[in-house]
Amino acid sequence: MSESATAPQWADSSRGHGRWIERLIGIGLLRRPLFFQARQLIIRTAERNGIPWRKRRSELRDAAAPLLTESRDDGLVPPAYYQARFHAYEKGNLCWQAAAEAEQATDAMALRIWPNEQLSPLQAQNRLRDAIHAVVEPLLGDPIEEVLDLGCSVGISTQALARWLNDRADQRRLKRPRLMGLDLSAEMLAVARVRDRNSLISEWLHAAAEHSALPSDQFDLISLQFVCHELPQHATRAVVKEAARLLKPGGVLVMVDQDPDSSVLKNLPAAIATLLKSTEPYIEEYFSLDMSATLMQAGFRDLRITACDPRHRVIACLR
Ligand SMILES: C[S@@+](CC[C@H](N)C(=O)[O-])C[C@H]1O[C@@H](n2cnc3c(N)ncnc32)[C@H](O)[C@@H]1O
């Protein structure tokens, strides 16, 4: 059942223009040109907005390639749902191209939030993360010792957490926390290592968020940012359950993703909605999952749901 009776109609393939969008992207011959158009549009817009997409792609790829072996757990078998076509990449997140373009794509996403303001990519990224942290802050106790960023990708969310929590610890004269980033893509983790020039992060772990094999009751804070819209519902349930196992009693989970109540998302132009839906295979499952019920079933309490910007919401809750 949908949590919000008014989640974006374009994501619902059973009614309205969501139905014809689904039919359109169901036509195999159209999919490839749609993906191509989506990519071109994203890259052109990003470069116009000060994100050196292609230049950065080769820099990151060259610097990260030698770090791939140490980033990979050869025994890890990625779940079948993860190997779907994502974001216009044939092999989804499991490729160099996705990893070497993730930083640029994340900055482009941050810039899209405030289209009418003249922000640099860094200003937009900081504003996005600061707003998330502000929602979580009132739930945190002291000290924060162990932090896990599930679905850390190339480490943008992880490093933002580190900067925030290190400052917070310094202000309180407490020991800085230990941060760990976890992701299913070894290529993303290799890029994360390159980007973590100041070694703010203690460990980059190649694992599935739903089967981390980490000990129970270990973490004070777990972050799950912009991951669930990439997951089928069964995987979201499993990840949230694993987060509950990994958190200490009283620990905090922060989940950030697209806001089903966002009027910007509801009113996306049909062409953009079609491109988005064609590159996000699980977006419909994401919007139709009752996230509050899912969290409470996993054992979370005191849910605080806050729109952190015009497109996204934070759900912060306690174990
Ligand atoms: C959009 S990125 C998240 C980016 C990052 N958290 C941020 O806020 O900038 C989603 C990431 O989740 C990872 N991911 C998807 N499913 C996963 C799973 N089951 N376990 C671990 N990582 C997963 C993908 O590899 C990808 O790097």
The ligand as a Gaussian input file, in Angstrom:
#p B3LYP/6-31G(d) Opt

LIG

0 1
 C       22.680000       6.691000      -5.307000
 S       23.976000       5.800000      -4.615000
 C       24.031000       6.414000      -2.957000
 C       24.967000       7.496000      -2.787000
 C       25.408000       7.941000      -1.434000
 N       24.826000       7.239000      -0.304000
 C       25.137000       9.432000      -1.331000
 O       24.252000       9.815000      -0.568000
 O       25.791000      10.189000      -2.036000
 C       23.337000       4.201000      -4.242000
 C       24.426000       3.243000      -3.883000
 O       23.838000       2.126000      -3.243000
 C       24.576000       0.981000      -3.605000
 N       23.736000      -0.186000      -3.350000
 C       22.587000      -0.542000      -3.973000
 N       22.101000      -1.667000      -3.421000
 C       22.944000      -2.019000      -2.437000
 C       22.978000      -3.089000      -1.508000
 N       22.024000      -4.007000      -1.475000
 N       24.001000      -3.153000      -0.639000
 C       24.980000      -2.206000      -0.658000
 N       25.006000      -1.177000      -1.519000
 C       23.995000      -1.082000      -2.395000
 C       24.925000       1.209000      -5.053000
 O       26.049000       0.448000      -5.453000
 C       25.206000       2.720000      -5.073000
 O       26.568000       2.966000      -4.895000

